[in-house]
């Protein structure tokens, strides 16, 4: 039995990858935009000041400067992912930046105080910022899928 042509076209398309890519672009744009406002700079304080990977941002740039630096990085990654639709090498670089971003933010689950709800017995009862941060596990997986795809369509994988 043969598949209908529309189903066959769908199965051979890269629609799934492009939806993941555009979702990541949207997230990087919106979260990067928020970093330019005081409410977000203040919300980052408990996350960044306790992070072994990111706490250096405050002495280097100050509270707002650290937020601006993160926003600039997020916009740069999002732009690389978007432009990467037409430029596979840039896409791979943006996807690698996305992987690094979500690996880093997932470490905040471990370093942010109050991440595990003590009144419920601690781990695995999530509290504080953990419910917000744990979604980055899915974003990390999406980033890895997009990175793999971009490596395959660029000449980087054959080098």
C-alpha positions as CSV (number, residue, x, y, z in Angstrom):
1,X,0.0,0.0,0.0
2,X,1.4,3.4,-0.9
3,X,1.2,6.5,1.2
4,X,-0.8,9.5,0.0
5,X,1.4,12.1,-1.7
6,X,0.7,14.8,0.9
7,X,1.8,12.5,3.7
8,X,4.9,11.5,1.8
9,X,5.7,15.1,1.2
10,X,5.2,15.9,4.9
11,X,7.4,13.0,6.0
12,X,10.2,14.1,3.7
13,X,10.0,17.8,4.7
14,X,12.1,19.6,7.3
15,X,9.0,21.3,8.8
16,X,9.8,19.9,12.2
17,X,13.3,21.3,12.2
18,X,12.1,24.7,10.9
19,X,9.4,24.9,13.6
20,X,12.0,24.1,16.3
21,X,14.3,26.7,14.8
22,X,11.7,29.4,14.6
23,X,10.5,28.6,18.1
24,X,14.0,29.0,19.4
25,X,14.4,32.3,17.5
26,X,11.2,33.6,19.0
27,X,12.3,32.6,22.5
28,X,15.7,34.2,22.1
29,X,14.1,37.4,20.8
30,X,11.5,37.8,23.6
31,X,13.9,36.8,26.4
32,X,16.6,39.0,25.0
33,X,14.2,41.9,24.7
34,X,13.2,41.5,28.4
35,X,16.9,41.8,29.5
36,X,16.8,45.6,28.6
37,X,14.3,46.4,31.4
38,X,14.8,46.8,35.1
39,X,12.2,44.2,36.1
40,X,14.2,41.5,34.3
41,X,17.6,42.7,35.6
42,X,16.2,42.5,39.1
43,X,14.7,39.1,38.6
44,X,18.0,37.7,37.4
45,X,19.8,38.6,40.7
46,X,19.1,35.5,42.7
47,X,19.8,33.3,39.7
48,X,23.1,34.9,38.6
49,X,24.6,35.7,42.0
50,X,24.5,32.1,43.0
51,X,25.7,30.6,39.7
52,X,29.2,29.2,39.6
53,X,29.2,29.9,35.8
54,X,27.5,33.3,35.6
55,X,28.2,35.1,38.9
56,X,31.3,36.9,37.3
57,X,28.9,39.0,35.3
58,X,28.0,41.2,38.2
59,X,31.5,42.3,39.1
60,X,32.4,42.7,35.4
61,X,29.3,44.6,34.3
62,X,27.0,45.5,37.2
63,X,23.4,44.4,37.5
64,X,22.0,46.1,34.4
65,X,25.2,45.6,32.4
66,X,25.0,41.8,33.1
67,X,21.4,41.8,31.9
68,X,22.3,43.8,28.8
69,X,25.1,41.4,28.0
70,X,22.8,38.4,28.3
71,X,20.2,40.1,26.2
72,X,22.8,40.8,23.5
73,X,24.0,37.2,23.6
74,X,20.4,36.0,23.3
75,X,19.7,38.3,20.3
76,X,22.9,37.2,18.6
77,X,22.1,33.5,19.0
78,X,18.6,34.1,17.8
79,X,19.8,36.1,14.8
80,X,22.3,33.4,13.9
81,X,19.5,30.8,14.0
82,X,17.3,32.9,11.8
83,X,19.9,33.9,9.3
84,X,21.0,30.3,9.4
85,X,17.9,29.3,7.5
86,X,19.9,30.4,4.4
87,X,23.5,30.0,5.8
88,X,24.1,26.5,7.2
89,X,27.4,27.3,8.9
90,X,25.9,30.3,10.7
91,X,23.0,28.1,11.7
92,X,25.3,25.5,13.2
93,X,27.0,28.3,15.2
94,X,23.7,29.7,16.4
95,X,22.4,26.2,17.4
96,X,25.7,25.5,19.3
97,X,25.1,28.8,21.1
98,X,21.6,27.7,21.9
99,X,22.9,24.3,23.3
100,X,25.4,26.2,25.5
101,X,22.7,28.6,26.7
102,X,20.4,25.9,27.8
103,X,23.1,23.8,29.4
104,X,24.1,26.8,31.3
105,X,20.6,27.8,32.4
106,X,19.9,24.2,33.6
107,X,22.9,24.5,36.0
108,X,20.8,27.3,37.7
109,X,18.4,24.6,38.9
110,X,21.3,23.2,41.1
111,X,22.7,26.6,42.3
112,X,19.7,28.8,42.9
113,X,18.5,28.8,46.5
114,X,15.0,27.5,47.1
115,X,15.0,25.3,44.0
116,X,13.7,22.3,45.9
117,X,10.7,22.8,48.1
118,X,11.8,22.0,51.7
119,X,8.3,21.9,53.1
120,X,7.5,19.0,50.7
121,X,10.7,17.1,51.6
122,X,13.1,18.6,49.1
123,X,14.0,16.9,45.9
124,X,11.9,16.2,43.7
125,X,9.4,18.8,44.9
126,X,10.3,21.8,42.8
127,X,10.1,25.3,44.2
128,X,11.4,28.8,43.6
129,X,12.8,29.3,40.1
130,X,13.0,25.6,39.3
131,X,9.6,25.3,37.6
132,X,10.6,28.1,35.3
133,X,14.0,26.8,34.6
134,X,13.2,23.1,34.1
135,X,11.5,23.9,30.7
136,X,15.0,24.5,29.4
137,X,15.5,20.7,29.3
138,X,13.1,20.7,26.3
139,X,14.8,23.7,24.8
140,X,18.1,22.0,25.1
141,X,16.8,18.9,23.3
142,X,15.4,21.2,20.5
143,X,18.7,22.9,20.3
144,X,20.6,19.6,19.9
145,X,18.2,18.5,17.2
146,X,18.6,21.7,15.3
147,X,22.4,21.6,15.8
148,X,22.6,18.1,14.4
149,X,20.5,19.1,11.4
150,X,22.6,22.1,10.7
151,X,25.8,20.1,10.9
152,X,24.4,17.7,8.4
153,X,23.4,20.4,5.9
154,X,26.7,22.3,6.2
155,X,30.1,21.2,5.2
156,X,31.3,21.2,8.8
157,X,30.3,17.6,9.4
158,X,32.4,16.3,6.5
159,X,35.6,18.1,7.6
